Amino acid sequence: MHNDPTSHLDFEDGDTSSRPLSGFDAVRLLDGLGGINGAVMAHAGGERPTLETCARIAESKYAPLIENKYFETPTYFCIHTNEGRYGWLRTSFVDPGTFRSDFGFSYVIWKMPGDE
């Protein structure tokens, strides 16, 4: 996501359209990547987590913000989406030279039983 403060993302389908924010999981904030509509993230360290790892993390460890500082070096986070799916997110870069730091990440969301 780049420095557009209205950048938003639905983790399940990758949608970044201009539809109402009610269906999205994440939004670009001045201080990082924010979970919205119930989507939360938990720090998972330097190794890619498994579904079981993410499901075992205590609910109290999940939070609705990944601060910009975590984009400085590759770091993994578990994701719990607003549709109840788990996944992982890997931070990849930050460019603090802009008014609102540009940052990048990749992510995977695991399907639930019954998903197509």
Chimera marker file (.cmm) of the C-alpha trace (Angstrom):
<marker_set name="trace">
<marker id="1" x="0.000" y="0.000" z="0.000" r="1" g="1" b="0" radius="0.5"/>
<marker id="2" x="1.265" y="3.423" z="-0.721" r="1" g="1" b="0" radius="0.5"/>
<marker id="3" x="0.839" y="6.812" z="0.852" r="1" g="1" b="0" radius="0.5"/>
<marker id="4" x="-2.799" y="7.314" z="-0.071" r="1" g="1" b="0" radius="0.5"/>
<marker id="5" x="-4.539" y="7.590" z="3.315" r="1" g="1" b="0" radius="0.5"/>
<marker id="6" x="-7.671" y="6.031" z="1.825" r="1" g="1" b="0" radius="0.5"/>
<marker id="7" x="-5.919" y="2.845" z="0.651" r="1" g="1" b="0" radius="0.5"/>
<marker id="8" x="-7.876" y="-0.183" z="1.822" r="1" g="1" b="0" radius="0.5"/>
<marker id="9" x="-7.823" y="-3.955" z="1.232" r="1" g="1" b="0" radius="0.5"/>
<marker id="10" x="-10.075" y="-6.974" z="1.563" r="1" g="1" b="0" radius="0.5"/>
<marker id="11" x="-7.692" y="-9.809" z="2.480" r="1" g="1" b="0" radius="0.5"/>
<marker id="12" x="-10.004" y="-12.560" z="1.192" r="1" g="1" b="0" radius="0.5"/>
<marker id="13" x="-10.278" y="-11.375" z="-2.398" r="1" g="1" b="0" radius="0.5"/>
<marker id="14" x="-7.561" y="-8.736" z="-2.729" r="1" g="1" b="0" radius="0.5"/>
<marker id="15" x="-10.162" y="-6.073" z="-3.521" r="1" g="1" b="0" radius="0.5"/>
<marker id="16" x="-8.989" y="-2.464" z="-3.257" r="1" g="1" b="0" radius="0.5"/>
<marker id="17" x="-11.963" y="-0.889" z="-5.051" r="1" g="1" b="0" radius="0.5"/>
<marker id="18" x="-13.859" y="2.173" z="-3.925" r="1" g="1" b="0" radius="0.5"/>
<marker id="19" x="-16.844" y="0.297" z="-2.480" r="1" g="1" b="0" radius="0.5"/>
<marker id="20" x="-17.913" y="1.170" z="1.094" r="1" g="1" b="0" radius="0.5"/>
<marker id="21" x="-15.308" y="0.311" z="3.727" r="1" g="1" b="0" radius="0.5"/>
<marker id="22" x="-17.690" y="-2.084" z="5.501" r="1" g="1" b="0" radius="0.5"/>
<marker id="23" x="-16.382" y="-5.084" z="3.519" r="1" g="1" b="0" radius="0.5"/>
<marker id="24" x="-12.677" y="-4.424" z="3.935" r="1" g="1" b="0" radius="0.5"/>
<marker id="25" x="-10.122" y="-5.823" z="6.404" r="1" g="1" b="0" radius="0.5"/>
<marker id="26" x="-7.318" y="-3.262" z="6.338" r="1" g="1" b="0" radius="0.5"/>
<marker id="27" x="-6.766" y="0.425" z="5.768" r="1" g="1" b="0" radius="0.5"/>
<marker id="28" x="-3.627" y="2.529" z="5.385" r="1" g="1" b="0" radius="0.5"/>
<marker id="29" x="-3.205" y="4.781" z="8.409" r="1" g="1" b="0" radius="0.5"/>
<marker id="30" x="-0.616" y="7.451" z="9.139" r="1" g="1" b="0" radius="0.5"/>
<marker id="31" x="1.034" y="5.181" z="11.719" r="1" g="1" b="0" radius="0.5"/>
<marker id="32" x="0.799" y="1.838" z="9.911" r="1" g="1" b="0" radius="0.5"/>
<marker id="33" x="-1.602" y="-0.799" z="8.591" r="1" g="1" b="0" radius="0.5"/>
<marker id="34" x="-4.876" y="-0.840" z="10.478" r="1" g="1" b="0" radius="0.5"/>
<marker id="35" x="-7.344" y="-3.668" z="10.770" r="1" g="1" b="0" radius="0.5"/>
<marker id="36" x="-10.957" y="-2.582" z="10.326" r="1" g="1" b="0" radius="0.5"/>
<marker id="37" x="-14.365" y="-4.215" z="10.703" r="1" g="1" b="0" radius="0.5"/>
<marker id="38" x="-12.963" y="-6.695" z="13.238" r="1" g="1" b="0" radius="0.5"/>
<marker id="39" x="-9.819" y="-7.757" z="11.339" r="1" g="1" b="0" radius="0.5"/>
<marker id="40" x="-6.768" y="-8.023" z="13.614" r="1" g="1" b="0" radius="0.5"/>
<marker id="41" x="-3.083" y="-8.977" z="13.386" r="1" g="1" b="0" radius="0.5"/>
<marker id="42" x="-0.587" y="-10.545" z="15.819" r="1" g="1" b="0" radius="0.5"/>
<marker id="43" x="3.210" y="-10.415" z="15.681" r="1" g="1" b="0" radius="0.5"/>
<marker id="44" x="4.558" y="-13.855" z="14.730" r="1" g="1" b="0" radius="0.5"/>
<marker id="45" x="8.320" y="-13.182" z="14.471" r="1" g="1" b="0" radius="0.5"/>
<marker id="46" x="10.824" y="-13.993" z="11.746" r="1" g="1" b="0" radius="0.5"/>
<marker id="47" x="9.493" y="-17.371" z="10.598" r="1" g="1" b="0" radius="0.5"/>
<marker id="48" x="6.405" y="-17.915" z="8.448" r="1" g="1" b="0" radius="0.5"/>
<marker id="49" x="3.628" y="-19.131" z="10.787" r="1" g="1" b="0" radius="0.5"/>
<marker id="50" x="1.326" y="-22.062" z="10.139" r="1" g="1" b="0" radius="0.5"/>
<marker id="51" x="-2.452" y="-22.063" z="10.428" r="1" g="1" b="0" radius="0.5"/>
<marker id="52" x="-2.101" y="-23.930" z="13.718" r="1" g="1" b="0" radius="0.5"/>
<marker id="53" x="0.348" y="-21.334" z="15.039" r="1" g="1" b="0" radius="0.5"/>
<marker id="54" x="-2.000" y="-18.466" z="14.222" r="1" g="1" b="0" radius="0.5"/>
<marker id="55" x="-5.032" y="-20.240" z="15.684" r="1" g="1" b="0" radius="0.5"/>
<marker id="56" x="-3.135" y="-20.879" z="18.957" r="1" g="1" b="0" radius="0.5"/>
<marker id="57" x="-2.157" y="-17.244" z="19.519" r="1" g="1" b="0" radius="0.5"/>
<marker id="58" x="-4.230" y="-15.813" z="22.354" r="1" g="1" b="0" radius="0.5"/>
<marker id="59" x="-6.967" y="-13.442" z="21.234" r="1" g="1" b="0" radius="0.5"/>
<marker id="60" x="-5.483" y="-10.792" z="23.527" r="1" g="1" b="0" radius="0.5"/>
<marker id="61" x="-2.279" y="-10.796" z="21.430" r="1" g="1" b="0" radius="0.5"/>
<marker id="62" x="-4.157" y="-9.759" z="18.271" r="1" g="1" b="0" radius="0.5"/>
<marker id="63" x="-4.435" y="-6.014" z="17.670" r="1" g="1" b="0" radius="0.5"/>
<marker id="64" x="-5.891" y="-3.779" z="14.944" r="1" g="1" b="0" radius="0.5"/>
<marker id="65" x="-2.571" y="-2.109" z="13.991" r="1" g="1" b="0" radius="0.5"/>
<marker id="66" x="0.822" y="-3.012" z="12.545" r="1" g="1" b="0" radius="0.5"/>
<marker id="67" x="2.975" y="0.029" z="13.241" r="1" g="1" b="0" radius="0.5"/>
<marker id="68" x="5.227" y="1.452" z="10.511" r="1" g="1" b="0" radius="0.5"/>
<marker id="69" x="8.360" y="0.404" z="12.443" r="1" g="1" b="0" radius="0.5"/>
<marker id="70" x="7.563" y="-3.282" z="11.752" r="1" g="1" b="0" radius="0.5"/>
<marker id="71" x="7.913" y="-2.699" z="8.000" r="1" g="1" b="0" radius="0.5"/>
<marker id="72" x="11.627" y="-1.797" z="8.366" r="1" g="1" b="0" radius="0.5"/>
<marker id="73" x="12.735" y="-5.448" z="8.283" r="1" g="1" b="0" radius="0.5"/>
<marker id="74" x="10.905" y="-8.558" z="7.087" r="1" g="1" b="0" radius="0.5"/>
<marker id="75" x="8.579" y="-9.658" z="9.897" r="1" g="1" b="0" radius="0.5"/>
<marker id="76" x="5.631" y="-12.051" z="9.964" r="1" g="1" b="0" radius="0.5"/>
<marker id="77" x="2.195" y="-11.384" z="11.426" r="1" g="1" b="0" radius="0.5"/>
<marker id="78" x="-0.799" y="-13.672" z="11.787" r="1" g="1" b="0" radius="0.5"/>
<marker id="79" x="-4.025" y="-12.251" z="10.376" r="1" g="1" b="0" radius="0.5"/>
<marker id="80" x="-7.556" y="-12.964" z="11.590" r="1" g="1" b="0" radius="0.5"/>
<marker id="81" x="-9.935" y="-11.480" z="9.028" r="1" g="1" b="0" radius="0.5"/>
<marker id="82" x="-13.379" y="-10.015" z="9.514" r="1" g="1" b="0" radius="0.5"/>
<marker id="83" x="-14.771" y="-13.197" z="7.900" r="1" g="1" b="0" radius="0.5"/>
<marker id="84" x="-13.051" y="-15.433" z="10.473" r="1" g="1" b="0" radius="0.5"/>
<marker id="85" x="-10.201" y="-16.700" z="8.278" r="1" g="1" b="0" radius="0.5"/>
<marker id="86" x="-6.586" y="-16.897" z="9.367" r="1" g="1" b="0" radius="0.5"/>
<marker id="87" x="-3.541" y="-16.065" z="7.304" r="1" g="1" b="0" radius="0.5"/>
<marker id="88" x="-0.080" y="-14.581" z="7.483" r="1" g="1" b="0" radius="0.5"/>
<marker id="89" x="1.347" y="-11.252" z="6.387" r="1" g="1" b="0" radius="0.5"/>
<marker id="90" x="5.045" y="-10.594" z="5.740" r="1" g="1" b="0" radius="0.5"/>
<marker id="91" x="6.257" y="-7.017" z="5.847" r="1" g="1" b="0" radius="0.5"/>
<marker id="92" x="8.768" y="-6.241" z="3.108" r="1" g="1" b="0" radius="0.5"/>
<marker id="93" x="9.795" y="-2.584" z="3.027" r="1" g="1" b="0" radius="0.5"/>
<marker id="94" x="9.184" y="0.915" z="4.282" r="1" g="1" b="0" radius="0.5"/>
<marker id="95" x="10.158" y="4.195" z="2.668" r="1" g="1" b="0" radius="0.5"/>
<marker id="96" x="10.142" y="6.711" z="5.510" r="1" g="1" b="0" radius="0.5"/>
<marker id="97" x="11.176" y="9.518" z="3.162" r="1" g="1" b="0" radius="0.5"/>
<marker id="98" x="7.584" y="10.398" z="2.356" r="1" g="1" b="0" radius="0.5"/>
<marker id="99" x="5.081" y="12.331" z="4.473" r="1" g="1" b="0" radius="0.5"/>
<marker id="100" x="3.162" y="9.106" z="5.029" r="1" g="1" b="0" radius="0.5"/>
<marker id="101" x="5.652" y="6.241" z="4.829" r="1" g="1" b="0" radius="0.5"/>
<marker id="102" x="5.127" y="3.946" z="1.851" r="1" g="1" b="0" radius="0.5"/>
<marker id="103" x="5.305" y="0.299" z="2.856" r="1" g="1" b="0" radius="0.5"/>
<marker id="104" x="4.923" y="-3.099" z="1.265" r="1" g="1" b="0" radius="0.5"/>
<marker id="105" x="3.823" y="-6.564" z="2.287" r="1" g="1" b="0" radius="0.5"/>
<marker id="106" x="2.707" y="-9.924" z="0.975" r="1" g="1" b="0" radius="0.5"/>
<marker id="107" x="0.085" y="-12.151" z="2.541" r="1" g="1" b="0" radius="0.5"/>
<marker id="108" x="-1.732" y="-15.484" z="2.351" r="1" g="1" b="0" radius="0.5"/>
<marker id="109" x="-5.220" y="-16.250" z="3.657" r="1" g="1" b="0" radius="0.5"/>
<marker id="110" x="-6.074" y="-19.917" z="4.305" r="1" g="1" b="0" radius="0.5"/>
<marker id="111" x="-9.383" y="-21.204" z="2.973" r="1" g="1" b="0" radius="0.5"/>
<marker id="112" x="-12.025" y="-22.504" z="5.332" r="1" g="1" b="0" radius="0.5"/>
<marker id="113" x="-13.828" y="-25.826" z="4.821" r="1" g="1" b="0" radius="0.5"/>
<marker id="114" x="-16.493" y="-25.248" z="2.196" r="1" g="1" b="0" radius="0.5"/>
<marker id="115" x="-14.668" y="-22.412" z="0.420" r="1" g="1" b="0" radius="0.5"/>
<marker id="116" x="-14.422" y="-22.758" z="-3.339" r="1" g="1" b="0" radius="0.5"/>
<link id1="1" id2="2" r="1" g="1" b="0" radius="0.2"/>
<link id1="2" id2="3" r="1" g="1" b="0" radius="0.2"/>
<link id1="3" id2="4" r="1" g="1" b="0" radius="0.2"/>
<link id1="4" id2="5" r="1" g="1" b="0" radius="0.2"/>
<link id1="5" id2="6" r="1" g="1" b="0" radius="0.2"/>
<link id1="6" id2="7" r="1" g="1" b="0" radius="0.2"/>
<link id1="7" id2="8" r="1" g="1" b="0" radius="0.2"/>
<link id1="8" id2="9" r="1" g="1" b="0" radius="0.2"/>
<link id1="9" id2="10" r="1" g="1" b="0" radius="0.2"/>
<link id1="10" id2="11" r="1" g="1" b="0" radius="0.2"/>
<link id1="11" id2="12" r="1" g="1" b="0" radius="0.2"/>
<link id1="12" id2="13" r="1" g="1" b="0" radius="0.2"/>
<link id1="13" id2="14" r="1" g="1" b="0" radius="0.2"/>
<link id1="14" id2="15" r="1" g="1" b="0" radius="0.2"/>
<link id1="15" id2="16" r="1" g="1" b="0" radius="0.2"/>
<link id1="16" id2="17" r="1" g="1" b="0" radius="0.2"/>
<link id1="17" id2="18" r="1" g="1" b="0" radius="0.2"/>
<link id1="18" id2="19" r="1" g="1" b="0" radius="0.2"/>
<link id1="19" id2="20" r="1" g="1" b="0" radius="0.2"/>
<link id1="20" id2="21" r="1" g="1" b="0" radius="0.2"/>
<link id1="21" id2="22" r="1" g="1" b="0" radius="0.2"/>
<link id1="22" id2="23" r="1" g="1" b="0" radius="0.2"/>
<link id1="23" id2="24" r="1" g="1" b="0" radius="0.2"/>
<link id1="24" id2="25" r="1" g="1" b="0" radius="0.2"/>
<link id1="25" id2="26" r="1" g="1" b="0" radius="0.2"/>
<link id1="26" id2="27" r="1" g="1" b="0" radius="0.2"/>
<link id1="27" id2="28" r="1" g="1" b="0" radius="0.2"/>
<link id1="28" id2="29" r="1" g="1" b="0" radius="0.2"/>
<link id1="29" id2="30" r="1" g="1" b="0" radius="0.2"/>
<link id1="30" id2="31" r="1" g="1" b="0" radius="0.2"/>
<link id1="31" id2="32" r="1" g="1" b="0" radius="0.2"/>
<link id1="32" id2="33" r="1" g="1" b="0" radius="0.2"/>
<link id1="33" id2="34" r="1" g="1" b="0" radius="0.2"/>
<link id1="34" id2="35" r="1" g="1" b="0" radius="0.2"/>
<link id1="35" id2="36" r="1" g="1" b="0" radius="0.2"/>
<link id1="36" id2="37" r="1" g="1" b="0" radius="0.2"/>
<link id1="37" id2="38" r="1" g="1" b="0" radius="0.2"/>
<link id1="38" id2="39" r="1" g="1" b="0" radius="0.2"/>
<link id1="39" id2="40" r="1" g="1" b="0" radius="0.2"/>
<link id1="40" id2="41" r="1" g="1" b="0" radius="0.2"/>
<link id1="41" id2="42" r="1" g="1" b="0" radius="0.2"/>
<link id1="42" id2="43" r="1" g="1" b="0" radius="0.2"/>
<link id1="43" id2="44" r="1" g="1" b="0" radius="0.2"/>
<link id1="44" id2="45" r="1" g="1" b="0" radius="0.2"/>
<link id1="45" id2="46" r="1" g="1" b="0" radius="0.2"/>
<link id1="46" id2="47" r="1" g="1" b="0" radius="0.2"/>
<link id1="47" id2="48" r="1" g="1" b="0" radius="0.2"/>
<link id1="48" id2="49" r="1" g="1" b="0" radius="0.2"/>
<link id1="49" id2="50" r="1" g="1" b="0" radius="0.2"/>
<link id1="50" id2="51" r="1" g="1" b="0" radius="0.2"/>
<link id1="51" id2="52" r="1" g="1" b="0" radius="0.2"/>
<link id1="52" id2="53" r="1" g="1" b="0" radius="0.2"/>
<link id1="53" id2="54" r="1" g="1" b="0" radius="0.2"/>
<link id1="54" id2="55" r="1" g="1" b="0" radius="0.2"/>
<link id1="55" id2="56" r="1" g="1" b="0" radius="0.2"/>
<link id1="56" id2="57" r="1" g="1" b="0" radius="0.2"/>
<link id1="57" id2="58" r="1" g="1" b="0" radius="0.2"/>
<link id1="58" id2="59" r="1" g="1" b="0" radius="0.2"/>
<link id1="59" id2="60" r="1" g="1" b="0" radius="0.2"/>
<link id1="60" id2="61" r="1" g="1" b="0" radius="0.2"/>
<link id1="61" id2="62" r="1" g="1" b="0" radius="0.2"/>
<link id1="62" id2="63" r="1" g="1" b="0" radius="0.2"/>
<link id1="63" id2="64" r="1" g="1" b="0" radius="0.2"/>
<link id1="64" id2="65" r="1" g="1" b="0" radius="0.2"/>
<link id1="65" id2="66" r="1" g="1" b="0" radius="0.2"/>
<link id1="66" id2="67" r="1" g="1" b="0" radius="0.2"/>
<link id1="67" id2="68" r="1" g="1" b="0" radius="0.2"/>
<link id1="68" id2="69" r="1" g="1" b="0" radius="0.2"/>
<link id1="69" id2="70" r="1" g="1" b="0" radius="0.2"/>
<link id1="70" id2="71" r="1" g="1" b="0" radius="0.2"/>
<link id1="71" id2="72" r="1" g="1" b="0" radius="0.2"/>
<link id1="72" id2="73" r="1" g="1" b="0" radius="0.2"/>
<link id1="73" id2="74" r="1" g="1" b="0" radius="0.2"/>
<link id1="74" id2="75" r="1" g="1" b="0" radius="0.2"/>
<link id1="75" id2="76" r="1" g="1" b="0" radius="0.2"/>
<link id1="76" id2="77" r="1" g="1" b="0" radius="0.2"/>
<link id1="77" id2="78" r="1" g="1" b="0" radius="0.2"/>
<link id1="78" id2="79" r="1" g="1" b="0" radius="0.2"/>
<link id1="79" id2="80" r="1" g="1" b="0" radius="0.2"/>
<link id1="80" id2="81" r="1" g="1" b="0" radius="0.2"/>
<link id1="81" id2="82" r="1" g="1" b="0" radius="0.2"/>
<link id1="82" id2="83" r="1" g="1" b="0" radius="0.2"/>
<link id1="83" id2="84" r="1" g="1" b="0" radius="0.2"/>
<link id1="84" id2="85" r="1" g="1" b="0" radius="0.2"/>
<link id1="85" id2="86" r="1" g="1" b="0" radius="0.2"/>
<link id1="86" id2="87" r="1" g="1" b="0" radius="0.2"/>
<link id1="87" id2="88" r="1" g="1" b="0" radius="0.2"/>
<link id1="88" id2="89" r="1" g="1" b="0" radius="0.2"/>
<link id1="89" id2="90" r="1" g="1" b="0" radius="0.2"/>
<link id1="90" id2="91" r="1" g="1" b="0" radius="0.2"/>
<link id1="91" id2="92" r="1" g="1" b="0" radius="0.2"/>
<link id1="92" id2="93" r="1" g="1" b="0" radius="0.2"/>
<link id1="93" id2="94" r="1" g="1" b="0" radius="0.2"/>
<link id1="94" id2="95" r="1" g="1" b="0" radius="0.2"/>
<link id1="95" id2="96" r="1" g="1" b="0" radius="0.2"/>
<link id1="96" id2="97" r="1" g="1" b="0" radius="0.2"/>
<link id1="97" id2="98" r="1" g="1" b="0" radius="0.2"/>
<link id1="98" id2="99" r="1" g="1" b="0" radius="0.2"/>
<link id1="99" id2="100" r="1" g="1" b="0" radius="0.2"/>
<link id1="100" id2="101" r="1" g="1" b="0" radius="0.2"/>
<link id1="101" id2="102" r="1" g="1" b="0" radius="0.2"/>
<link id1="102" id2="103" r="1" g="1" b="0" radius="0.2"/>
<link id1="103" id2="104" r="1" g="1" b="0" radius="0.2"/>
<link id1="104" id2="105" r="1" g="1" b="0" radius="0.2"/>
<link id1="105" id2="106" r="1" g="1" b="0" radius="0.2"/>
<link id1="106" id2="107" r="1" g="1" b="0" radius="0.2"/>
<link id1="107" id2="108" r="1" g="1" b="0" radius="0.2"/>
<link id1="108" id2="109" r="1" g="1" b="0" radius="0.2"/>
<link id1="109" id2="110" r="1" g="1" b="0" radius="0.2"/>
<link id1="110" id2="111" r="1" g="1" b="0" radius="0.2"/>
<link id1="111" id2="112" r="1" g="1" b="0" radius="0.2"/>
<link id1="112" id2="113" r="1" g="1" b="0" radius="0.2"/>
<link id1="113" id2="114" r="1" g="1" b="0" radius="0.2"/>
<link id1="114" id2="115" r="1" g="1" b="0" radius="0.2"/>
<link id1="115" id2="116" r="1" g="1" b="0" radius="0.2"/>
</marker_set>
